[in-house]
Amino acid sequence: MRLTRRGVFVLVSAIVLYVAGEAAGYGFFRALGGIAAGAVLVAVAVVRFRPEVEVDRTVLPDRIERGEPALASLTVRNTGTRRHGGVSAGDRMGEETHGVRVRPLAPGAAATYHYELPTSRRGRIEVGPLVLDRPDLFALARGERAVGGTASLWVHPRRHAVRPARAGYPRHHYDGPITDPPLRGSADLRAVRPYALGDEVRHLHWKASARTGQLMVREYADPAQLRCTVLLDTRPAALSPAAFEEAVEVVASLLFASATAGQHCRLITTTGTDTPVGSGLRVARVVLDELCLVSQDAAADAPLLPAALAASRRPGGVVVVVTGPDADLGTTRRWRPDTVFRLGARQSAPAAGAGQISAVDAADAAARWNSLMTGAA
C-alpha cells in the first residue's frame, strides 16, 4: 500500500490547515484539515482490502519464431467467501504490462482473459505475475499485490530455409574428415556417464559403477556421424546490433537444418558458450534456446575463439564462422573454418574466395549458402 502524489498532497495540506487553524484560532481550517486527513485514512482502509483470488496462466505456444503470434490465457478465480466488485490489474510481460480489468466474481467463480504477447524481439519473455491494483475513489492511495506464478515465452530467432551443412565423415576419435567410405556398423567410445532410464543394459560399465557407487554406462558414437560446428562472433566491434541479429538468424538456420538432418551439431560463441553435441529436434531446441539469450557481451579485445577452445583439437566435420565484414579471424585459423559468413556488407557482392560468403543480411546469406551447397553436391 502506498499514497499517490495526490494523497501525499492532501495529507500535507491537512496538516498545514490544522496547524494554521490552531495557530490562528479558526475552527473552519481545523475542520478542513480533519476532513482531508479523514479522506486519506478512508482511502488507506479501502485499498487495504484486496480480493482473494487465484491465478492460472498458460502461454501457447511456449516457443515460437520471432514475429509469430503467441497467446497468453489468464484465469482468475475468486477463492474468498464474499463477492468482490472487480479490480484493475496488470499482467507483466517482459518490460511491458498488459492491463486487465477483472470483472466482479461470485465466490468460487472464475473468468478467463486472452491477450497477445509481444514477439517482435528475440529473447525469453517472463509473463507474470498478475499485479492487482485497487485504487480508492479519489486516487489518494494504491494497493498493489502480485498473485500467481510466471510462465516463459521463448522467442527464437527467425529461421531461413537452408540446406544442411555438407560435412565430411570424421575419423575415429574425430581426428578430421576423410574421403574413404566410413566403416559401417562400428562405434567409438565417447564417454562414460551415469545411467539414465532407457539406456542399454549391455552398455553398463561395471568397473566404473563399482568405483563410483552408481550405475555407469558407456556412451558410443557412430564414427560415420556427420558433424557441424558453428562459431558465432559476439564481439561488439565485429558486428553492429542490426547485423548481429542477422548473424544470429544465420546461425539458427544452419544449426536447425543440420541437426534435424541427423548431423551432430555444436554452437560456440566468443563469450564461451559451448552447447552439448548431438542431433535431432532435442538438440535443435537446446541450440535455439541458447540463441534466444546470446548477446554481444564479449570484451572488445577478446579473441574470436575462446582460449580454452583455441588450444584444443579442431572438431571433425564442417566448421562455420559467422562474423562481421571486417573482423579478424585470429586463432580460428588453427581450426581451419570451411565457411566464413561475413554479415553486414553494404551491398551484395560475389564470393571473396572459396568458403567466403559476404552478405547484406540473413536472407542473402541463406541464398548464397544454398548455392554453395548445391554446387558442392
N, C-alpha and C positions, 0 to 999 in steps of 0.2 A: 504494500500500500504506500502511496506517495501523494503529496499535494502537487497539483498543477501550478503553473505560473499564476493563473488567476486565483487559485486557492491561497497561495503564498501572499499575493497582493491583498486579498480580502482579510486574511489573518493579521497582517501587519497593520492594515487600516483599522481593524477592530481595536488593536492595542493602542494605536495613536488616538483614536476617537475616545476611548475610555479614559486614557491618561489626560487628554485635553479636557474632557468633561469633569474629571475630578479636580483638575487644577483650576479651571475657570468656574466651577460650580454649576455647569449646565447639565441638567438631567437628560436633556434630549440627546446630547452627544454620548452620554453613558449608555443610553438605551440603544442608539445606533451601533455602538461598539459591541454591546451584548448580543444584539440580533446578528451581526456579522460573525461574531465568534460562534454563536449557536449554529449558524448555517454551515460553518466549516466542520463543526462536530457532527452534525447530521450527515454531511457528505462522507465523513470518515466512517461513520457507522453503516451507511448504505453500501459503500464499496467493500467493506469487510465481509459482507455476506456474499458468498460465492456458491454457485450451484455445484452440487455433487454430480460429476459426470465421469464417464469412462470413454476413452477414445481408442478406436481401432483404425489402423491406417494400412493401405496397400498401395504399392506402386507397380503399375503394369505398362509395359514390361520393365524389368529392373535393369536391363542392359539394351541400349539402342545405339545406332549411329548418330553422329551429330546432325541435327536438323530434322530428325524423325520425331513424330509425336509420341508423347508419354503422358499417361493419365494417373492422377492420384485420386484415390477414393477414401473418404473420411467418414467414419460412422461415429456419431456422438450419442451416447446412451445416458439417460437420467437414472442414476443409481440411488438417488435420495428418496425420501418418503413423501416429499411435497412437490407440487408442480412448480417449475421455475418459469419465469416470464421471458426467457430468451436472453441472449448475451452476445456481444460482439467479440470476435476472436480473430486471431491472425495465425496462419499456419506458415511456419518458416520453410523456405526452400532455397538453401544456399544463402546468398546475400540478399535475397528478396523475401517479401512477405505477401502472402495471399490472404486478403480479407475474407472472413466467413461470418455470416450473420446466422447464429444458431437460433432456430425458432423455438418458441415455448414448447416444453415437453412435459407430459404427464409422467408420474413415477413409473419406471420400467420401460418407457417409450424410447425410441431411437429415431434418428434422422441421418440420412446419408447425403454427402455432398461430393461432387466431382469437379475437378478442375485440371487444366493442362499445366504441365511443368515446363520451365524454360530449357530448351535443348540446343540453343544456338552456339554454345561454347562447350568444348571438350572438358571433361573432368568428372569428379564424383560429387554429386549434389546430395547433401543431407536434408531430408524432408522431415520437418517436425522439430520440436514438439509443438502442439497447439497451445497458444498463449491466450487465455481467457482475459478479456478486458471489460471491466464493469465500471464505467464512469457514473457519477451521480448526475442529477438533472441539470445542474448548473455548471458541470465540469470543473468542480473545485478540487476533486481528488480522483485518483485512478487506482484500481486494484487489479494487478496482473498476476496470473498464476499459470505456470506451464503444466500441462497434463498430457499424458500419453507418451509413447516412445517415439523413436525416429526410424526412418527407412532410408536406404541409399539408392540413388539412381546413378548408374554408371553410363556416362555419355562417351561412347567410344569415338575415336577418330573416324572420319568418313573413309570408306574403302573404295578403291577403284578396281575395275576388272583387269587383272594382270595374270600373266602366265606364271606358273610355279618356276622357281629357280631351276635351271638346268645344271644339276650337280654331278660331279664325277663320283665313282664309287671309292670310298676310303679304304685304305689298307687295314689290316688287323691292327688294333690299338690306335686307329685313327692317325696314322702317320702321313696321310696325304692321299691325293687322288691317284688312281691307276687307270690304265686303258684296257687291261685284260678283263675278261668277263669275271665277275665276282664268284666266290665259292658259294654255291647254293647249299642250304641246309646246315651251314656251320654257324657258330656263335662265339662271341668273345665275352669273357668275364669282365663285366664293367665295374661292379661294386658288390660289397656285402652289406646288407642293411637289415633293420628289424623286420620281422614277419608282419605282413598285413593280410587281412581277410581276403581270400581269393587267390593268394599266391600258391604256386605249385609246391606240393609237399616234397616232391622229389628234388627240389632245389634247396632244401634245408641244409645249412652248413652246421654240422653237429659240433665241430671243434669250436667254432666261433660262438655257438649257443652255450656250450659249457663254460667258455671263458667269460662271457658277458652276463650269464644268468637269465637270458631271454632268447626266444627263438630268433635265429638269424637265417636269412636266405641269400642265395647267390642271385645277383641281377645280371642277366645276359643281354647282349645287344647283337643284332644281326650286322655283320661287317659289310653287308651289301646295302645297308640302310642309307639312303641319300640324306645329305645334311646341308643346312643353310644357316649361316650366321650373319646377322645384320648389326652393324655398329652405327649408332646414331650420335652425331656431334651435338652436344648440349652446351657448348661454349657460346656466351652471348655475342662475342665478336665474330663468330663464324657465320651466323645467320641472323637476319632481322626477325622480330617477333612474327611477322606475317609469313616470312619464308620458313620459319621453324615449324609453324602449323602445317604448312605444305609438306615439309620433310617428315613430320610425324605421320601424315596420311600415306606417304610413300612406304614408310616402314610397316605400318599396319597392313597395307595392301599386300606387300611382298610376303610377310610372315604368315598372314592368314591363308593366302593362296598356297604357300609351300606346306604349311602344317596340315591343312585339310587334304592335301595331295599325298600325305603319308611321309613327308620328309621330317627329319629331326631338326627342329628349329631352335634358335637361341638369339636372344636380344641382349645387346651390350650397349651401355651409354658411357659417355665421358665421365660422368659422376660416379661410376662404379656399379650401376645396375647390371645384374647378370642373372637372367632368368634360367630356371631349370630347362634342361634339354629334353625334348620329347616331340611327339607328333600327335595329330588328331585334334578334334574340336576342344578337348580339355586344355591342351597346351595353347591353342589359339586364343581361348578365353583368358588364360593367365597373361599372355602377352598383351592382349588388348586392354585388360585391366591395368597393367603396368603402364601402358601408353596413355591411359587416362590421367595419370598422375605425374608424368615426366614433365620437366620444366627446364629452362635454361639457367640452371643454378651452379654450373661449373665455374671454377675460377678462371679469370681472363687469361692467365699464363699456364693453365693446365694443359698437359699433352692430350691429344685426341684419344689415345688409348690409355686406360689406367695402367700405372706402372706395374702392378701385380700381374696384369694380363700381358703386357708388352714383353715380359721376360719369359712367358710360357710358350709352349709349342703352338704353332698355328693349327687351328681346328681343321679337320678334313671337310671335304665338300666345298661349297661356294661361300666366299666371304664378300659381303657387300658393305660399302661405306656410304653413308648419307650425310653430306656436309654442305657447306656454303660454296659460293663460286670462287672464292679466293683463299680458302682455308688450306693450311699446310697439313699434309698427311702425317708428317713426322714419323713416329715409331711404327705406324701401321705398315710401313714398307717391309718390315720384317714379317708381317702377316701376309704379305702379297695379296691385296684385295683383288678379286676377279672383276668387280664392277664398282665404280665410284660415281655416285649421283651427286651432282652439284646443283642445288636448288637456289632459286633466286636470281637467275640470269636475267638481264634486262630485256633480252629478246631471244626467241628461239634460234638456236644455232646448230650446225651439224656437229656430229660427234667429234670430240677433240682427239680421239685415238681409240685404240682397242680398249674396251672396258670403261670408257669415259662417257657419261651421259650428262650433258648440260641442259637444264630445263628451266622454263619460266615458273611452272607450278606443278602440282602433283598430277594433274590430268596430262600435261605434256610429258612428264617423266614416265607415266604409265604407258603412254602410246609408244615412246621410244624404247622402253624396256620390252614391250611386246614385239616390236620389230626386231630387236636384238635376239630375243629368244626364238622367233620364227626363223631368222637367218641362221641361228646355231643349230636348229633342228635338222 
